[in-house]
């Protein structure tokens, strides 16, 4: 295979064969194809797209580019959930122990922050000593013994995705639907799962902001996942405003604790219960979706979901004292309010700006060398459709210093649009496939 011929073929909009994709990706993982040629091909795919046959071949090649996790000896149905990314999306932290508390086996491999979107691994690592970089044997042991493990992608697991993901981030090819499918599904199939619930975000805080693109992604993820023998349920959910209130790693952990104890924001609770209920139905624990919802609500009320969260933190080396007493955690140097400059109704919230503002405070990485400040972030106190008085609290900013606070306050106030006319609340769910 000549790499330039392969790139030219896609540049002209022609279809690759499975063998061509296998040879090109394989050569890239070995180092025989340099980053600049892979970048050229990624850009060609970004503009020309891929057929379903090509996407299936891509997933297969990426999946088998390294090790996979074999959980076939675990007889129970193994189910995971994946979100396409958003602002304030801490659902996985609640969903995994909640699903496990009702009997689901949940092997979950998650990612780090990407751009304006927070990462589950970064949130978990804000818990002192919590180990997300589990060796393969330890990940399997936790699933065998406890039915729950939340870890990150090791060097051996789907190395093609790890290399391509980093390159996509710096070549502006993150939003390509077939490349998203390849990345998500190769990692998830490599976990050894039987079923997958997909939370496909849409709106100004999603990677794919336009609804028709979110819809296309949901359908393709389901179609391709099923080709590999997975049961797949895809739900399109709203990301036109942050989910819950907290945006920032430790702030989101604290909010997750509140939900696991039966409190927390209503929208976060509803989205979490909805997605977890599909996991319960898929696992065969309940056949009826509404019964699954009631089971989960009762499980939270009983305290069993929070107990599972504590267990997970302890088994993965985390400090459960901080979970039981979050008030002991180090606080940001500056914690101050952002107040509304007018009365009216919240019309819009630019979630992308909120996410990027949290990143600028230190909640994410602008480059791989950046050190995250887990204590910083933003608490958004109003939702679209809610009334606000002049001088009323719109947000609380947790900043590392006064200058950072002032900059963040201006950005947050610009991101929240107030209208004189009443605005209807947004739906949380749009479509399910």
Secondary structure, 3 states (H helix, E strand, C coil): CCHHHHHHHHHCCCCCCHHHHHHHHHHHHHCCCCHHHHHHHHHHHHHHCCCHHHHHHHHHHHHCCCECCCCCCCCCCEEEEEECCCCCCCHHHHHHHHHHHCCCEEEEEECCCECCECCHHHHHHCCCCCCCCCCHHHHHHHHHHHCEEEEECCCCECHHHHHHHHHHHHCCCCCCHHHHHHHHHHHHHHCCCCEEEEEEEECCCCCCCCHHHHHHHHHHHHHHHHHCCCEEEEEEEECCCCCCCEECHHHHHHHHHHHHCCCCCHHHHHHHHHHHHHHHHHHCCCCCHHHHHHHHHHHHHHCHHHHHHHHHHHHCCCCHHHHHCHHHCCCCCEEEEEECCCCEEEEEECHHHHHHHHHHHHHCCCCCCCCCCCCCEEEECCCCCCEECCCCEEEEEEECCHHHHHHHHHHHHHHEEEECCCCCCCCCEEEEC
